[in-house]
Amino acid sequence: MAASDPGAPQAAFICIYPAYLNNKKTIAEGRRIPIDKAVENPTSAEIQDVCAAVGFNVLLEKNKMYPREWNRDVQYRGRVRIQLKQDDGNPCLPQFPTRKSVMLYAAETIPKLKTRTQKMGGSDQSLQQGEGGKKGKGKKKK
């Protein structure tokens, strides 16, 4: 409700980009949590899923890009807006008083998602074969 209210303070909503939780990024590239707690290549949809599941008011902006992200691929796009605080300044969920607590929770929960646990199967081989084919094409052009 507060999201549609034009008088609601924007400070109540925080932005989380996938780069904040990505263990492949350095702090200079935008990671905001310790590397041992970060997750490999999270997507904005995964962040939205875990935050919505815990009860946050979540808004996914698919076409937004993290300014420091040089890769324009679809998997790196997206930004999640989360209502952290109510209009009176109190946290919406008492167990998450700060933006860092939300980021740490999301990074801890994303690896447990069903989509993550199922992907670990044979999909890695097909990715490697696809990359090999692309490299071969590049060499022929030179």
N, CA, C and O atoms as CSV, one atom per row, in Angstrom:
chain,resi,resn,atom,element,x,y,z
A,1,MET,N,N,0.821,-1.190,0.000
A,1,MET,CA,C,0.000,0.000,0.000
A,1,MET,C,C,0.865,1.254,0.000
A,1,MET,O,O,0.553,2.235,-0.674
A,2,ALA,N,N,1.942,1.213,0.753
A,2,ALA,CA,C,2.808,2.374,0.827
A,2,ALA,C,C,3.503,2.642,-0.509
A,2,ALA,O,O,3.841,3.786,-0.816
A,3,ALA,N,N,3.715,1.589,-1.302
A,3,ALA,CA,C,4.413,1.756,-2.579
A,3,ALA,C,C,3.594,2.608,-3.541
A,3,ALA,O,O,4.159,3.382,-4.314
A,4,SER,N,N,2.267,2.475,-3.504
A,4,SER,CA,C,1.444,3.245,-4.425
A,4,SER,C,C,1.132,4.641,-3.885
A,4,SER,O,O,0.674,5.509,-4.629
A,5,ASP,N,N,1.375,4.850,-2.619
A,5,ASP,CA,C,1.109,6.141,-1.997
A,5,ASP,C,C,2.226,7.121,-2.355
A,5,ASP,O,O,3.369,6.914,-1.948
A,6,PRO,N,N,1.920,8.198,-3.116
A,6,PRO,CA,C,2.994,9.108,-3.523
A,6,PRO,C,C,3.617,9.852,-2.340
A,6,PRO,O,O,4.732,10.361,-2.455
A,7,GLY,N,N,2.923,9.922,-1.217
A,7,GLY,CA,C,3.466,10.614,-0.051
A,7,GLY,C,C,4.374,9.748,0.797
A,7,GLY,O,O,4.985,10.245,1.744
A,8,ALA,N,N,4.480,8.448,0.480
A,8,ALA,CA,C,5.318,7.550,1.279
A,8,ALA,C,C,6.790,7.884,1.056
A,8,ALA,O,O,7.209,8.111,-0.079
A,9,PRO,N,N,7.573,7.916,2.130
A,9,PRO,CA,C,8.996,8.238,1.965
A,9,PRO,C,C,9.734,7.101,1.261
A,9,PRO,O,O,9.549,5.932,1.602
A,10,GLN,N,N,10.568,7.444,0.280
A,10,GLN,CA,C,11.305,6.434,-0.466
A,10,GLN,C,C,12.331,5.732,0.425
A,10,GLN,O,O,12.764,4.622,0.116
A,11,ALA,N,N,12.716,6.370,1.518
A,11,ALA,CA,C,13.697,5.772,2.414
A,11,ALA,C,C,13.170,4.472,3.022
A,11,ALA,O,O,13.957,3.639,3.469
A,12,ALA,N,N,11.862,4.291,3.044
A,12,ALA,CA,C,11.281,3.068,3.593
A,12,ALA,C,C,11.587,1.875,2.698
A,12,ALA,O,O,11.594,0.740,3.174
A,13,PHE,N,N,11.841,2.108,1.409
A,13,PHE,CA,C,12.176,1.037,0.466
A,13,PHE,C,C,13.673,1.046,0.211
A,13,PHE,O,O,14.260,2.088,-0.080
A,14,ILE,N,N,14.282,-0.126,0.322
A,14,ILE,CA,C,15.710,-0.235,-0.002
A,14,ILE,C,C,15.861,-0.960,-1.328
A,14,ILE,O,O,14.973,-1.708,-1.737
A,15,CYS,N,N,16.978,-0.740,-1.996
A,15,CYS,CA,C,17.274,-1.419,-3.251
A,15,CYS,C,C,18.336,-2.475,-2.993
A,15,CYS,O,O,19.323,-2.221,-2.302
A,16,ILE,N,N,18.131,-3.651,-3.548
A,16,ILE,CA,C,19.162,-4.679,-3.496
A,16,ILE,C,C,19.423,-5.141,-4.925
A,16,ILE,O,O,18.529,-5.637,-5.611
A,17,TYR,N,N,20.656,-4.967,-5.349
A,17,TYR,CA,C,21.084,-5.459,-6.664
A,17,TYR,C,C,21.751,-6.820,-6.466
A,17,TYR,O,O,22.350,-7.062,-5.419
A,18,PRO,N,N,21.655,-7.708,-7.454
A,18,PRO,CA,C,22.315,-9.013,-7.324
A,18,PRO,C,C,23.821,-8.904,-7.055
A,18,PRO,O,O,24.394,-9.778,-6.404
A,19,ALA,N,N,24.460,-7.853,-7.543
A,19,ALA,CA,C,25.905,-7.679,-7.341
A,19,ALA,C,C,26.261,-7.587,-5.854
A,19,ALA,O,O,27.365,-7.964,-5.459
A,20,TYR,N,N,25.331,-7.087,-5.025
A,20,TYR,CA,C,25.595,-6.951,-3.595
A,20,TYR,C,C,25.868,-8.301,-2.936
A,20,TYR,O,O,26.588,-8.376,-1.940
A,21,LEU,N,N,25.293,-9.366,-3.493
A,21,LEU,CA,C,25.364,-10.695,-2.875
A,21,LEU,C,C,26.241,-11.669,-3.653
A,21,LEU,O,O,26.318,-12.844,-3.293
A,22,ASN,N,N,26.904,-11.206,-4.714
A,22,ASN,CA,C,27.607,-12.097,-5.635
A,22,ASN,C,C,29.035,-12.368,-5.162
A,22,ASN,O,O,29.835,-11.443,-5.027
A,23,ASN,N,N,29.355,-13.659,-4.910
A,23,ASN,CA,C,30.705,-13.989,-4.446
A,23,ASN,C,C,31.747,-13.909,-5.559
A,23,ASN,O,O,32.940,-14.039,-5.288
A,24,LYS,N,N,31.323,-13.697,-6.799
A,24,LYS,CA,C,32.261,-13.529,-7.910
A,24,LYS,C,C,32.729,-12.075,-8.031
A,24,LYS,O,O,33.636,-11.775,-8.807
A,25,LYS,N,N,32.115,-11.185,-7.271
A,25,LYS,CA,C,32.457,-9.762,-7.334
A,25,LYS,C,C,33.393,-9.387,-6.180
A,25,LYS,O,O,33.377,-10.008,-5.118
A,26,THR,N,N,34.200,-8.365,-6.417
A,26,THR,CA,C,35.007,-7.809,-5.339
A,26,THR,C,C,34.198,-6.693,-4.683
A,26,THR,O,O,33.134,-6.317,-5.175
A,27,ILE,N,N,34.698,-6.181,-3.596
A,27,ILE,CA,C,33.998,-5.067,-2.954
A,27,ILE,C,C,33.977,-3.865,-3.896
A,27,ILE,O,O,32.988,-3.133,-3.949
A,28,ALA,N,N,35.066,-3.660,-4.639
A,28,ALA,CA,C,35.122,-2.554,-5.598
A,28,ALA,C,C,34.081,-2.714,-6.703
A,28,ALA,O,O,33.592,-1.725,-7.250
A,29,GLU,N,N,33.746,-3.959,-7.029
A,29,GLU,CA,C,32.751,-4.221,-8.076
A,29,GLU,C,C,31.324,-4.204,-7.533
A,29,GLU,O,O,30.366,-4.338,-8.295
A,30,GLY,N,N,31.181,-4.040,-6.228
A,30,GLY,CA,C,29.844,-3.851,-5.686
A,30,GLY,C,C,29.369,-4.836,-4.639
A,30,GLY,O,O,28.256,-4.692,-4.133
A,31,ARG,N,N,30.186,-5.850,-4.289
A,31,ARG,CA,C,29.736,-6.785,-3.246
A,31,ARG,C,C,29.677,-6.064,-1.911
A,31,ARG,O,O,30.575,-5.288,-1.586
A,32,ARG,N,N,28.630,-6.312,-1.133
A,32,ARG,CA,C,28.445,-5.596,0.126
A,32,ARG,C,C,28.425,-6.491,1.348
A,32,ARG,O,O,28.263,-6.007,2.468
A,33,ILE,N,N,28.588,-7.792,1.151
A,33,ILE,CA,C,28.610,-8.707,2.291
A,33,ILE,C,C,29.890,-9.532,2.218
A,33,ILE,O,O,30.513,-9.593,1.158
A,34,PRO,N,N,30.302,-10.175,3.327
A,34,PRO,CA,C,31.542,-10.964,3.299
A,34,PRO,C,C,31.480,-12.068,2.241
A,34,PRO,O,O,30.430,-12.668,2.012
A,35,ILE,N,N,32.617,-12.323,1.605
A,35,ILE,CA,C,32.653,-13.272,0.487
A,35,ILE,C,C,32.257,-14.678,0.919
A,35,ILE,O,O,31.685,-15.422,0.122
A,36,ASP,N,N,32.548,-15.063,2.163
A,36,ASP,CA,C,32.187,-16.411,2.608
A,36,ASP,C,C,30.681,-16.567,2.825
A,36,ASP,O,O,30.171,-17.686,2.884
A,37,LYS,N,N,29.975,-15.446,2.942
A,37,LYS,CA,C,28.517,-15.495,3.083
A,37,LYS,C,C,27.811,-15.231,1.754
A,37,LYS,O,O,26.609,-15.467,1.633
A,38,ALA,N,N,28.546,-14.746,0.766
A,38,ALA,CA,C,27.943,-14.400,-0.526
A,38,ALA,C,C,27.609,-15.667,-1.314
A,38,ALA,O,O,28.069,-16.760,-0.985
A,39,VAL,N,N,26.792,-15.493,-2.367
A,39,VAL,CA,C,26.310,-16.617,-3.159
A,39,VAL,C,C,26.748,-16.424,-4.618
A,39,VAL,O,O,26.951,-15.296,-5.067
A,40,GLU,N,N,26.890,-17.529,-5.346
A,40,GLU,CA,C,27.385,-17.446,-6.722
A,40,GLU,C,C,26.296,-16.973,-7.677
A,40,GLU,O,O,25.249,-17.608,-7.806
A,41,ASN,N,N,26.553,-15.862,-8.338
A,41,ASN,CA,C,25.673,-15.284,-9.357
A,41,ASN,C,C,24.178,-15.321,-9.021
A,41,ASN,O,O,23.409,-15.993,-9.708
A,42,PRO,N,N,23.760,-14.604,-7.970
A,42,PRO,CA,C,22.327,-14.576,-7.665
A,42,PRO,C,C,21.579,-13.744,-8.709
A,42,PRO,O,O,22.170,-12.867,-9.339
A,43,THR,N,N,20.296,-14.010,-8.894
A,43,THR,CA,C,19.488,-13.210,-9.814
A,43,THR,C,C,18.513,-12.378,-9.000
A,43,THR,O,O,18.239,-12.677,-7.838
A,44,SER,N,N,17.992,-11.332,-9.624
A,44,SER,CA,C,17.029,-10.476,-8.928
A,44,SER,C,C,15.758,-11.257,-8.600
A,44,SER,O,O,15.120,-11.006,-7.577
A,45,ALA,N,N,15.388,-12.208,-9.469
A,45,ALA,CA,C,14.187,-13.018,-9.218
A,45,ALA,C,C,14.370,-13.886,-7.975
A,45,ALA,O,O,13.431,-14.068,-7.200
A,46,GLU,N,N,15.583,-14.423,-7.785
A,46,GLU,CA,C,15.845,-15.242,-6.591
A,46,GLU,C,C,15.778,-14.389,-5.330
A,46,GLU,O,O,15.238,-14.824,-4.313
A,47,ILE,N,N,16.320,-13.187,-5.392
A,47,ILE,CA,C,16.270,-12.287,-4.238
A,47,ILE,C,C,14.814,-11.952,-3.923
A,47,ILE,O,O,14.405,-11.939,-2.762
A,48,GLN,N,N,14.035,-11.681,-4.978
A,48,GLN,CA,C,12.616,-11.385,-4.787
A,48,GLN,C,C,11.901,-12.567,-4.135
A,48,GLN,O,O,11.108,-12.382,-3.212
A,49,ASP,N,N,12.180,-13.775,-4.612
A,49,ASP,CA,C,11.517,-14.973,-4.087
A,49,ASP,C,C,11.759,-15.148,-2.590
A,49,ASP,O,O,10.815,-15.360,-1.829
A,50,VAL,N,N,13.019,-15.061,-2.166
A,50,VAL,CA,C,13.309,-15.323,-0.755
A,50,VAL,C,C,12.777,-14.208,0.144
A,50,VAL,O,O,12.349,-14.470,1.268
A,51,CYS,N,N,12.803,-12.972,-0.341
A,51,CYS,CA,C,12.308,-11.858,0.477
A,51,CYS,C,C,10.783,-11.857,0.567
A,51,CYS,O,O,10.221,-11.547,1.617
A,52,ALA,N,N,10.116,-12.202,-0.534
A,52,ALA,CA,C,8.653,-12.276,-0.518
A,52,ALA,C,C,8.202,-13.437,0.374
A,52,ALA,O,O,7.187,-13.330,1.062
A,53,ALA,N,N,8.953,-14.545,0.364
A,53,ALA,CA,C,8.588,-15.723,1.150
A,53,ALA,C,C,8.644,-15.442,2.649
A,53,ALA,O,O,7.873,-16.017,3.417
A,54,VAL,N,N,9.545,-14.566,3.065
A,54,VAL,CA,C,9.662,-14.263,4.497
A,54,VAL,C,C,8.649,-13.198,4.935
A,54,VAL,O,O,8.462,-12.979,6.132
A,55,GLY,N,N,7.995,-12.536,3.969
A,55,GLY,CA,C,6.915,-11.615,4.314
A,55,GLY,C,C,7.154,-10.150,3.991
A,55,GLY,O,O,6.384,-9.292,4.421
A,56,PHE,N,N,8.204,-9.850,3.243
A,56,PHE,CA,C,8.460,-8.450,2.870
A,56,PHE,C,C,7.523,-7.997,1.755
A,56,PHE,O,O,7.029,-8.809,0.972
A,57,ASN,N,N,7.289,-6.698,1.697
A,57,ASN,CA,C,6.611,-6.063,0.575
A,57,ASN,C,C,7.695,-5.830,-0.481
A,57,ASN,O,O,8.565,-4.979,-0.296
A,58,VAL,N,N,7.649,-6.583,-1.591
A,58,VAL,CA,C,8.751,-6.623,-2.554
A,58,VAL,C,C,8.294,-6.134,-3.922
A,58,VAL,O,O,7.170,-6.405,-4.346
A,59,LEU,N,N,9.182,-5.404,-4.613
A,59,LEU,CA,C,8.910,-4.924,-5.960
A,59,LEU,C,C,10.135,-5.251,-6.821
A,59,LEU,O,O,11.248,-4.829,-6.507
A,60,LEU,N,N,9.927,-5.999,-7.903
A,60,LEU,CA,C,11.035,-6.367,-8.793
A,60,LEU,C,C,11.050,-5.429,-9.992
A,60,LEU,O,O,10.051,-5.296,-10.699
A,61,GLU,N,N,12.191,-4.777,-10.217
A,61,GLU,CA,C,12.360,-3.902,-11.384
A,61,GLU,C,C,13.342,-4.603,-12.320
A,61,GLU,O,O,14.556,-4.526,-12.127
A,62,LYS,N,N,12.808,-5.289,-13.340
A,62,LYS,CA,C,13.611,-6.172,-14.186
A,62,LYS,C,C,14.614,-5.442,-15.063
A,62,LYS,O,O,15.697,-5.967,-15.320
A,63,ASN,N,N,14.282,-4.251,-15.526
A,63,ASN,CA,C,15.155,-3.589,-16.494
A,63,ASN,C,C,16.146,-2.609,-15.876
A,63,ASN,O,O,16.841,-1.892,-16.596
A,64,LYS,N,N,16.214,-2.575,-14.567
A,64,LYS,CA,C,17.203,-1.713,-13.927
A,64,LYS,C,C,18.550,-2.429,-13.901
A,64,LYS,O,O,18.615,-3.653,-13.793
A,65,MET,N,N,19.623,-1.644,-14.002
A,65,MET,CA,C,20.974,-2.207,-13.998
A,65,MET,C,C,21.775,-1.585,-12.864
A,65,MET,O,O,21.610,-0.411,-12.534
A,66,TYR,N,N,22.641,-2.392,-12.279
A,66,TYR,CA,C,23.577,-1.870,-11.290
A,66,TYR,C,C,24.604,-1.034,-12.045
A,66,TYR,O,O,25.193,-1.518,-13.011
A,67,PRO,N,N,24.832,0.210,-11.628
A,67,PRO,CA,C,25.710,1.097,-12.408
A,67,PRO,C,C,27.128,0.571,-12.633
A,67,PRO,O,O,27.728,0.852,-13.671
A,68,ARG,N,N,27.676,-0.189,-11.678
A,68,ARG,CA,C,29.036,-0.701,-11.839
A,68,ARG,C,C,29.092,-2.007,-12.620
A,68,ARG,O,O,30.177,-2.539,-12.854
A,69,GLU,N,N,27.935,-2.531,-13.028
A,69,GLU,CA,C,27.894,-3.808,-13.761
A,69,GLU,C,C,28.226,-3.565,-15.226
A,69,GLU,O,O,27.481,-2.874,-15.922
A,70,TRP,N,N,29.340,-4.125,-15.706
A,70,TRP,CA,C,29.747,-3.916,-17.095
A,70,TRP,C,C,29.068,-4.905,-18.023
A,70,TRP,O,O,28.930,-4.641,-19.217
A,71,ASN,N,N,28.640,-6.045,-17.485
A,71,ASN,CA,C,28.020,-7.080,-18.312
A,71,ASN,C,C,26.537,-6.767,-18.479
A,71,ASN,O,O,25.816,-6.649,-17.488
A,72,ARG,N,N,26.082,-6.634,-19.700
A,72,ARG,CA,C,24.688,-6.234,-19.969
A,72,ARG,C,C,23.750,-7.435,-20.160
A,72,ARG,O,O,22.608,-7.254,-20.584
A,73,ASP,N,N,24.206,-8.647,-19.856
A,73,ASP,CA,C,23.372,-9.838,-20.023
A,73,ASP,C,C,22.135,-9.769,-19.138
A,73,ASP,O,O,22.121,-9.089,-18.111
A,74,VAL,N,N,21.099,-10.485,-19.556
A,74,VAL,CA,C,19.831,-10.488,-18.842
A,74,VAL,C,C,19.993,-11.011,-17.423
A,74,VAL,O,O,19.324,-10.527,-16.510
A,75,GLN,N,N,20.876,-11.997,-17.218
A,75,GLN,CA,C,21.021,-12.580,-15.886
A,75,GLN,C,C,21.563,-11.579,-14.865
A,75,GLN,O,O,21.374,-11.770,-13.664
A,76,TYR,N,N,22.231,-10.520,-15.315
A,76,TYR,CA,C,22.782,-9.530,-14.392
A,76,TYR,C,C,21.845,-8.341,-14.196
A,76,TYR,O,O,22.140,-7.445,-13.405
A,77,ARG,N,N,20.728,-8.326,-14.907
A,77,ARG,CA,C,19.797,-7.217,-14.803
A,77,ARG,C,C,18.868,-7.400,-13.624
A,77,ARG,O,O,18.701,-8.498,-13.092
A,78,GLY,N,N,18.271,-6.288,-13.233
A,78,GLY,CA,C,17.235,-6.359,-12.225
A,78,GLY,C,C,17.663,-5.731,-10.912
A,78,GLY,O,O,18.841,-5.687,-10.557
A,79,ARG,N,N,16.663,-5.255,-10.218
A,79,ARG,CA,C,16.867,-4.647,-8.922
A,79,ARG,C,C,15.622,-4.988,-8.105
A,79,ARG,O,O,14.509,-4.986,-8.630
A,80,VAL,N,N,15.814,-5.277,-6.836
A,80,VAL,CA,C,14.689,-5.607,-5.976
A,80,VAL,C,C,14.520,-4.478,-4.973
A,80,VAL,O,O,15.464,-4.102,-4.277
A,81,ARG,N,N,13.311,-3.943,-4.906
A,81,ARG,CA,C,13.003,-2.913,-3.911
A,81,ARG,C,C,12.209,-3.576,-2.800
A,81,ARG,O,O,11.225,-4.270,-3.054
A,82,ILE,N,N,12.643,-3.360,-1.572
A,82,ILE,CA,C,12.036,-4.009,-0.418
A,82,ILE,C,C,11.637,-2.950,0.590
A,82,ILE,O,O,12.418,-2.055,0.914
A,83,GLN,N,N,10.404,-3.061,1.084
A,83,GLN,CA,C,9.971,-2.121,2.124
A,83,GLN,C,C,10.555,-2.599,3.443
A,83,GLN,O,O,10.082,-3.569,4.035
A,84,LEU,N,N,11.593,-1.898,3.893
A,84,LEU,CA,C,12.296,-2.268,5.117
A,84,LEU,C,C,11.583,-1.697,6.338
A,84,LEU,O,O,11.491,-2.347,7.379
A,85,LYS,N,N,11.079,-0.468,6.194
A,85,LYS,CA,C,10.461,0.207,7.341
A,85,LYS,C,C,9.048,0.666,7.020
A,85,LYS,O,O,8.714,0.944,5.868
A,86,GLN,N,N,8.231,0.739,8.053
A,86,GLN,CA,C,6.886,1.257,7.907
A,86,GLN,C,C,6.945,2.783,7.898
A,86,GLN,O,O,8.006,3.375,8.096
A,87,ASP,N,N,5.790,3.409,7.665
A,87,ASP,CA,C,5.742,4.876,7.603
A,87,ASP,C,C,6.207,5.525,8.904
A,87,ASP,O,O,6.757,6.625,8.884
A,88,ASP,N,N,5.989,4.848,10.041
A,88,ASP,CA,C,6.392,5.428,11.330
A,88,ASP,C,C,7.868,5.187,11.652
A,88,ASP,O,O,8.347,5.608,12.706
A,89,GLY,N,N,8.591,4.513,10.753
A,89,GLY,CA,C,10.030,4.320,10.947
A,89,GLY,C,C,10.391,2.998,11.595
A,89,GLY,O,O,11.572,2.668,11.689
A,90,ASN,N,N,9.407,2.234,12.042
A,90,ASN,CA,C,9.688,0.927,12.645
A,90,ASN,C,C,9.905,-0.112,11.544
A,90,ASN,O,O,9.311,-0.013,10.471
A,91,PRO,N,N,10.760,-1.113,11.809
A,91,PRO,CA,C,10.976,-2.154,10.795
A,91,PRO,C,C,9.682,-2.918,10.507
A,91,PRO,O,O,8.891,-3.181,11.414
A,92,CYS,N,N,9.474,-3.272,9.232
A,92,CYS,CA,C,8.297,-4.074,8.853
A,92,CYS,C,C,8.375,-5.449,9.500
A,92,CYS,O,O,7.377,-5.965,10.003
A,93,LEU,N,N,9.562,-6.036,9.485
A,93,LEU,CA,C,9.787,-7.335,10.129
A,93,LEU,C,C,10.878,-7.141,11.185
A,93,LEU,O,O,12.007,-6.786,10.847
A,94,PRO,N,N,10.552,-7.371,12.457
A,94,PRO,CA,C,11.512,-7.085,13.539
A,94,PRO,C,C,12.826,-7.854,13.431
A,94,PRO,O,O,13.856,-7.385,13.916
A,95,GLN,N,N,12.803,-9.054,12.786
A,95,GLN,CA,C,14.045,-9.814,12.674
A,95,GLN,C,C,15.001,-9.227,11.631
A,95,GLN,O,O,16.153,-9.653,11.544
A,96,PHE,N,N,14.535,-8.247,10.836
A,96,PHE,CA,C,15.389,-7.601,9.831
A,96,PHE,C,C,15.383,-6.083,10.030
A,96,PHE,O,O,14.687,-5.374,9.303
A,97,PRO,N,N,16.144,-5.574,11.000
A,97,PRO,CA,C,16.134,-4.130,11.256
A,97,PRO,C,C,16.973,-3.314,10.266
A,97,PRO,O,O,16.734,-2.119,10.093
A,98,THR,N,N,17.951,-3.949,9.619
A,98,THR,CA,C,18.853,-3.208,8.730
A,98,THR,C,C,18.888,-3.829,7.342
A,98,THR,O,O,18.491,-4.979,7.156
A,99,ARG,N,N,19.370,-3.053,6.360
A,99,ARG,CA,C,19.495,-3.571,5.000
A,99,ARG,C,C,20.512,-4.710,4.947
A,99,ARG,O,O,20.350,-5.652,4.171
A,100,LYS,N,N,21.557,-4.626,5.770
A,100,LYS,CA,C,22.569,-5.694,5.767
A,100,LYS,C,C,21.966,-7.010,6.259
A,100,LYS,O,O,22.303,-8.074,5.741
A,101,SER,N,N,21.085,-6.947,7.244
A,101,SER,CA,C,20.457,-8.177,7.743
A,101,SER,C,C,19.616,-8.834,6.644
A,101,SER,O,O,19.556,-10.061,6.557
A,102,VAL,N,N,18.966,-8.019,5.806
A,102,VAL,CA,C,18.170,-8.553,4.691
A,102,VAL,C,C,19.094,-9.195,3.660
A,102,VAL,O,O,18.802,-10.280,3.157
A,103,MET,N,N,20.212,-8.527,3.341
A,103,MET,CA,C,21.139,-9.066,2.344
A,103,MET,C,C,21.748,-10.388,2.813
A,103,MET,O,O,21.870,-11.330,2.031
A,104,LEU,N,N,22.130,-10.457,4.093
A,104,LEU,CA,C,22.716,-11.686,4.624
A,104,LEU,C,C,21.695,-12.825,4.614
A,104,LEU,O,O,22.032,-13.969,4.306
A,105,TYR,N,N,20.441,-12.501,4.954
A,105,TYR,CA,C,19.387,-13.528,4.927
A,105,TYR,C,C,19.190,-14.047,3.494
A,105,TYR,O,O,19.110,-15.256,3.274
A,106,ALA,N,N,19.114,-13.136,2.533
A,106,ALA,CA,C,18.893,-13.529,1.134
A,106,ALA,C,C,20.052,-14.407,0.645
A,106,ALA,O,O,19.825,-15.426,-0.008
A,107,ALA,N,N,21.287,-14.016,0.959
A,107,ALA,CA,C,22.451,-14.780,0.516
A,107,ALA,C,C,22.484,-16.162,1.163
A,107,ALA,O,O,22.949,-17.123,0.550
A,108,GLU,N,N,21.999,-16.266,2.380
A,108,GLU,CA,C,21.980,-17.546,3.088
A,108,GLU,C,C,20.883,-18.461,2.534
A,108,GLU,O,O,21.043,-19.682,2.511
A,109,THR,N,N,19.779,-17.874,2.092
A,109,THR,CA,C,18.612,-18.647,1.681
A,109,THR,C,C,18.628,-19.033,0.198
A,109,THR,O,O,18.108,-20.091,-0.154
A,110,ILE,N,N,19.200,-18.221,-0.667
A,110,ILE,CA,C,19.177,-18.478,-2.115
A,110,ILE,C,C,19.746,-19.858,-2.481
A,110,ILE,O,O,19.154,-20.538,-3.319
A,111,PRO,N,N,20.878,-20.307,-1.884
A,111,PRO,CA,C,21.384,-21.639,-2.261
A,111,PRO,C,C,20.415,-22.776,-1.916
A,111,PRO,O,O,20.527,-23.866,-2.475
A,112,LYS,N,N,19.471,-22.537,-1.008
A,112,LYS,CA,C,18.520,-23.575,-0.601
A,112,LYS,C,C,17.292,-23.633,-1.504
A,112,LYS,O,O,16.460,-24.528,-1.352
A,113,LEU,N,N,17.165,-22.694,-2.441
A,113,LEU,CA,C,16.012,-22.694,-3.342
A,113,LEU,C,C,15.983,-23.966,-4.191
A,113,LEU,O,O,17.030,-24.519,-4.528
A,114,LYS,N,N,14.781,-24.422,-4.532
A,114,LYS,CA,C,14.647,-25.640,-5.342
A,114,LYS,C,C,15.325,-25.484,-6.695
A,114,LYS,O,O,15.944,-26.423,-7.195
A,115,THR,N,N,15.209,-24.299,-7.289
A,115,THR,CA,C,15.821,-24.082,-8.606
A,115,THR,C,C,17.336,-24.236,-8.524
A,115,THR,O,O,17.962,-24.699,-9.477
A,116,ARG,N,N,17.930,-23.853,-7.397
A,116,ARG,CA,C,19.381,-23.987,-7.229
A,116,ARG,C,C,19.785,-25.440,-7.000
A,116,ARG,O,O,20.774,-25.900,-7.570
A,117,THR,N,N,19.042,-26.160,-6.182
A,117,THR,CA,C,19.436,-27.528,-5.854
A,117,THR,C,C,19.236,-28.458,-7.046
A,117,THR,O,O,19.979,-29.430,-7.180
A,118,GLN,N,N,18.265,-28.199,-7.913
A,118,GLN,CA,C,18.032,-29.043,-9.087
A,118,GLN,C,C,19.031,-28.748,-10.205
A,118,GLN,O,O,19.399,-29.652,-10.954
A,119,LYS,N,N,19.471,-27.500,-10.326
A,119,LYS,CA,C,20.367,-27.100,-11.414
A,119,LYS,C,C,21.733,-27.765,-11.330
A,119,LYS,O,O,22.433,-27.853,-12.338
A,120,MET,N,N,22.118,-28.223,-10.175
A,120,MET,CA,C,23.464,-28.759,-9.991
A,120,MET,C,C,23.714,-30.026,-10.813
A,120,MET,O,O,24.856,-30.478,-10.898
A,121,GLY,N,N,22.682,-30.609,-11.415
A,121,GLY,CA,C,22.805,-31.851,-12.172
A,121,GLY,C,C,23.628,-31.719,-13.442
A,121,GLY,O,O,24.785,-31.303,-13.377
A,122,GLY,N,N,23.064,-32.063,-14.601
A,122,GLY,CA,C,23.817,-32.115,-15.846
A,122,GLY,C,C,23.904,-30.803,-16.599
A,122,GLY,O,O,24.470,-30.770,-17.692
A,123,SER,N,N,23.368,-29.725,-16.063
A,123,SER,CA,C,23.353,-28.478,-16.826
A,123,SER,C,C,24.751,-27.883,-16.996
A,123,SER,O,O,24.982,-27.126,-17.939
A,124,ASP,N,N,25.685,-28.208,-16.102
A,124,ASP,CA,C,27.032,-27.660,-16.209
A,124,ASP,C,C,27.722,-28.104,-17.501
A,124,ASP,O,O,28.420,-27.312,-18.134
A,125,GLN,N,N,27.529,-29.371,-17.896
A,125,GLN,CA,C,28.160,-29.884,-19.108
A,125,GLN,C,C,27.665,-29.137,-20.344
A,125,GLN,O,O,28.462,-28.763,-21.204
A,126,SER,N,N,26.372,-28.923,-20.433
A,126,SER,CA,C,25.826,-28.257,-21.620
A,126,SER,C,C,26.334,-26.814,-21.709
A,126,SER,O,O,26.544,-26.294,-22.805
A,127,LEU,N,N,26.528,-26.173,-20.558
A,127,LEU,CA,C,27.062,-24.807,-20.573
A,127,LEU,C,C,28.481,-24.810,-21.123
A,127,LEU,O,O,28.828,-23.955,-21.937
A,128,GLN,N,N,29.303,-25.755,-20.691
A,128,GLN,CA,C,30.690,-25.803,-21.144
A,128,GLN,C,C,30.758,-26.075,-22.650
A,128,GLN,O,O,31.584,-25.483,-23.345
A,129,GLN,N,N,29.909,-26.955,-23.154
A,129,GLN,CA,C,29.913,-27.252,-24.578
A,129,GLN,C,C,29.530,-26.009,-25.373
A,129,GLN,O,O,30.128,-25.724,-26.410
A,130,GLY,N,N,28.540,-25.276,-24.892
A,130,GLY,CA,C,28.108,-24.063,-25.580
A,130,GLY,C,C,29.227,-23.037,-25.654
A,130,GLY,O,O,29.429,-22.401,-26.689
A,131,GLU,N,N,29.956,-22.877,-24.546
A,131,GLU,CA,C,31.054,-21.915,-24.538
A,131,GLU,C,C,32.149,-22.347,-25.508
A,131,GLU,O,O,32.724,-21.513,-26.207
A,132,GLY,N,N,32.441,-23.650,-25.555
A,132,GLY,CA,C,33.473,-24.156,-26.461
A,132,GLY,C,C,33.132,-23.850,-27.907
A,132,GLY,O,O,34.011,-23.472,-28.682
A,133,GLY,N,N,31.866,-24.009,-28.283
A,133,GLY,CA,C,31.431,-23.720,-29.643
A,133,GLY,C,C,31.627,-22.259,-29.994
A,133,GLY,O,O,32.040,-21.929,-31.106
A,134,LYS,N,N,31.335,-21.395,-29.056
A,134,LYS,CA,C,31.488,-19.956,-29.306
A,134,LYS,C,C,32.960,-19.605,-29.513
A,134,LYS,O,O,33.290,-18.799,-30.383
A,135,LYS,N,N,33.839,-20.205,-28.721
A,135,LYS,CA,C,35.263,-19.903,-28.839
A,135,LYS,C,C,35.787,-20.327,-30.206
A,135,LYS,O,O,36.598,-19.626,-30.810
A,136,GLY,N,N,35.320,-21.480,-30.694
A,136,GLY,CA,C,35.758,-21.974,-31.994
A,136,GLY,C,C,35.378,-21.015,-33.109
A,136,GLY,O,O,36.178,-20.764,-34.010
A,137,LYS,N,N,34.174,-20.481,-33.057
A,137,LYS,CA,C,33.718,-19.543,-34.076
A,137,LYS,C,C,34.567,-18.284,-34.097
A,137,LYS,O,O,34.849,-17.723,-35.156
A,138,GLY,N,N,34.966,-17.853,-32.914
A,138,GLY,CA,C,35.773,-16.631,-32.821
A,138,GLY,C,C,37.123,-16.804,-33.496
A,138,GLY,O,O,37.625,-15.880,-34.136
A,139,LYS,N,N,37.712,-17.989,-33.356
A,139,LYS,CA,C,39.036,-18.242,-33.941
A,139,LYS,C,C,38.964,-18.280,-35.461
A,139,LYS,O,O,39.895,-17.830,-36.129
A,140,LYS,N,N,37.884,-18.804,-36.019
A,140,LYS,CA,C,37.761,-18.905,-37.476
A,140,LYS,C,C,37.683,-17.531,-38.127
A,140,LYS,O,O,38.186,-17.338,-39.234
A,141,LYS,N,N,37.066,-16.589,-37.457
A,141,LYS,CA,C,36.929,-15.240,-38.028
A,141,LYS,C,C,38.275,-14.563,-38.175
A,141,LYS,O,O,38.473,-13.799,-39.119
A,142,LYS,N,N,39.214,-14.824,-37.263
A,142,LYS,CA,C,40.538,-14.180,-37.329
A,142,LYS,C,C,41.297,-14.799,-38.448
A,142,LYS,O,O,42.441,-14.421,-38.701
